[in-house]
């Protein structure tokens, strides 16, 4: 399948590290050394994953080579839905009058976007859809506990919109070579590692060490899984995009596989951990630097545990 267009919405608001010193005594230096975060993107109170998804679609539309009404599958990929009944997928359908489509919510923690890719792959393979749209992202600030000294300072807000087709539409379409996802709920601390319980502490990461260790292992492993089964080596990779959970994780991966840091794309220093949108967002932000023939690997790891990866050829 092929990427036809991509867009994103990043809220204008930023909260700097100094904000948390007033709440729980964490200094900006302490936060930066442990996470690589300087600021995080924060949506306005009236914004939510529905409104942000609509704006992400608007951002993608100038590059879309066909009428948006041709889309016949819309997936909202998020773990922080504004409404679990009237989902972002349905709101986008209505806003852009996409009448002949399927629309639903998919949630699998921070791997939600890659899981949605695999669902689209299945719909395309069975002929049940030909053009698809993922609206992904999270409004973490709706659920964060900013007083939590462990993880209250991690989260940011953002949304992405990616359009896909079963066959190439233009010569500029990037090809999705392979997609892989897996559930790892039986490993480590599993479902208790990261939680979002709105009435019981909001979004929390009580098992941060376990998350760190698993992320540093699983994300490069899944990259090599896809490279091996598609006949590539690490030297063929132009850019690697890992889930933007912690800059120390990205540096750890870069060092263990001996990949130059300039090949590891990131946005966590400015935006924080933007959840299920983070990898796709880093890809969309950097799409103008990609050149024909570039090979990009996205690899994610999130709560549950859940994980996945994809290979993209420009």
N, C-alpha and C positions, 0 to 999 in steps of 0.2 A: 504494500500500500504506500501512498505518497502523501507528503505534507504539502498542502496547497497554499496555506497562509497561516500566520500566527500573529497574535497580539497579546497585550497585557494591560492590566490596570494596577498601578502602584499608588496608594493613597499619598497625598502630599505631606501629611503629618509625620513628624519624626520625634521620637523620645530618646534622648541621650542617656548615657550610662549614669550621669550625675543624678538623674531623677531617683534612682534606686538607693542612693546614699541616704536620702531623707527618710526613706521607708524602712530600710533594714540594715543600714550601715555598710553596704557593699560599695567599695570605691570603684571608680571607672577603670583604674588599672587592674584591679582584681578581676572584674568581669571580662575585660579585654584579654588578659593573659589566659583565662580559662576557656573562653568561647570565641574570641576573635571579633566580637560584636562591639561596635562603637555607638550605633544608633539602630532603631528598629522602626519600620513603617507602621503607622497606626491610622486606621480608618476613623472617619468621623462617626459620632453616635448614630446618625441617621443612615449611614452606609451599612451594608450587609453583603453576604455572599451573592445574593440575587442582583443587587445594584452593581456590585463590582464585576460580576460576570457579564452583564449587559455592556458595561464600559469596555471590558476587554474585547468583546466581539466588535464593538465600534472601532477599536484601535486596529483590529485585524482586517476590517472590510476593504480599505484601499488596496490591499494586496491580493484580495480574493479574485481569482480569474473566472468566476461564474456567479450567477445570481444566488444569493443566500437561500432563496426559496427552493433550490434544488437539493438542499440537505434533507436526508431522510432518516437520520439518526442523531439524536442529541443526548449526550451523557454529562451530567453534572458530577464531577469527581471531587468530593470534599468530605471532611469529617466534622465540619462545623456548619451544617445547613442552617439557614435562617428559618426555614419552614420545611419540615420533613414530609409535608403533603404537597403543597404548592412549591415544588423544587425550583432551583435555578434553571434547570433544563426547560421546565414548562414556562417560566417567566421569559426566558430568551425566545422560546417558540412564539409566544404571544407578541412580544415586543417587535419582532422582525417578521411576523405574519408567515411563519414557516408552517403551512397547514398540513402538508403531507409528510409527517415524520413520526418516529417513535421518540419518546423522551422519558428519561428516568434518572434516579440518583444512584450513584455507586460510591461506597465508602469502604476504604481499606487503609486507614491511617495515612501515613506519608507516602505510601506506594499507590495511592488511589489513581493518580494520573496514568501510571504504567499499567495498572490493572485495567483501566478503561481502554488503553491501546489494545490489549489482548482481546477484550470484548469486541471492539471494532473489527479486529482481524477475523474473529469468528463470524460476525455478521457479513462481512465481505465474502468470506469463503463459502458461505451457504447461499449467497445471492439475496439475502434479506435486506441489504442496504448497499448503496453505491457511493454515497457521499456522507461524511459524518463530521460532527463537531463535538469536541470536548471543551466544556467550560469548567475549569478547575481552579481551586484555590481555597483559602481559609481566612476567616476573620478570627484569628486567635484571641484578639483583645476582647472579644465578646465573652470569653470564658477564662481568661487568665486570672491567676491569683497573684497580683503584683507584689504582695507582701511575702510571698514564698521565697526565702533566700536561696533555695536550691535551683529553682527553674523559672521563677516569676519574671526574670529579666531576659528570657530567651526569645520570646515570640514576636512575630511581625505579621502584617496583613498584606495580602495581594491576591490577584486573580489572573488567569491566563485563558486564552481562547485559541484552539488549534483546529484547523479544517483539514480533513483527509479525504482522499478519493481512492477507489479500488485500482484505477488505472491512472497513469500520468495525464495531467491536463495541459501543462506547459513544460518546456524543457528545463525550467528553473525549479521544478518540484523536487524536493529531497525524497529519497526512497527509504522507507522503513524496512531494513533488511531482515530484522529478527526481533522478536519480543519474547521475554521470559518472565514469569512471575512465580512466586512460591509463598506458601504459608509456613511460618516457623514457630507456631504457637507452642510446640512441645519443647522448644529449646530455651535454656537459661531461665530468666524470670517470666518470659512469655507475656501473657495478657496483663499481668500486674505491673509490667515495667513502665508503661506510659498509659495515662488514664485521662479521660474527659468525662467527668460526672458532674453535670451542671449544678446539682444540688448538694454535692459532696466534694467541694474544693476546686471545682473547675478543672482546667487542664493542668496536669501534674506529671512529673517524671521522677517517681520515688526510687527507681533503680537505675540511676544515671550511669554508674560504673558498668553495669551489665550491658546497657544500651551502647555505650562507647565501645566496649570490647567486641560486641557482635557486629556493630556497624563497620568497624575497621577490618573485620574479617570477611563479612558477607558481600559488601559492595564490590571490592576488587575481585573476589571469587566469581561473582556473577558476570563481571566484565570479561574475565578470561574464559568463562563458559561459552559466551557468545562468540568471542574471537576465535576460539578453537573450532567450534562447529561451523563457522563460516569461512574458515581458511585464512584467517588473519593472525597477525602477531601484534604485540604491544607497540612495535615500531610503526605499525600502520595507523595507529590512532592519532588523529590530529588534535582532538580535544576530548577531555574526560569531564563529565558533569556528574558529581556525586550529590546526594541529598544534602542540602545546606543546613545541617543541624548544628555543626560546631567546626570552627576553623581548625582545631587541633585534630579532628578526625580527617579532614582533607589533607593536612600536612602529613599525618601518619601514613595515610594511603600513598601519597606521593613518594614518601621516603621508602616505604617497604617494596614498592614496585619499580623504584628508580625512574619515576616520571618527572620531567621538568615542571616546575611550578607554573610556568606560563601556559602549560597545556591544561591545567586544572582550573576550570572556570568557577567563579564564585561571586556571590552578591551578599553574603551573610554579614559582612562588616557594616554595611549601610542599612540593610533591610531586616536583619534578624532571621530567625527560623520561620519562613513563610509556609511551612507545612507542605501539603500535597502539591502546591504550585511551584516549589522552590527550584527543582531541576528544570522543569519546562520553562520557568521564568528566566533562568540563567541562559538557556538555549535561545529563547526569543530575544533577549536583550543583546545577544552577541551574533545574531544571524547575519548581520551585514559584514562581519569579518570572515565568515565561512566562504571558502572558495570551492569551485567545482572539483570533485574528487575527494574532498575532505571526508574523513571518517570520524563520526562523533559517537561516543558511547555515553549513555545516561544510565546511572545505577542508583537505586534507591533502597532505603531501609527505614522501616517505621514500626510503630506500635503494633502489638498483636502477638507475636512479631509478624511482620509481612515484609516482602522484599521483591525486587524485580529489576530488570535491565532491558535496554533496547539498543540496537545498532542503527545508525542513520548514515546514509551515503549521500553527500551533496552532489 
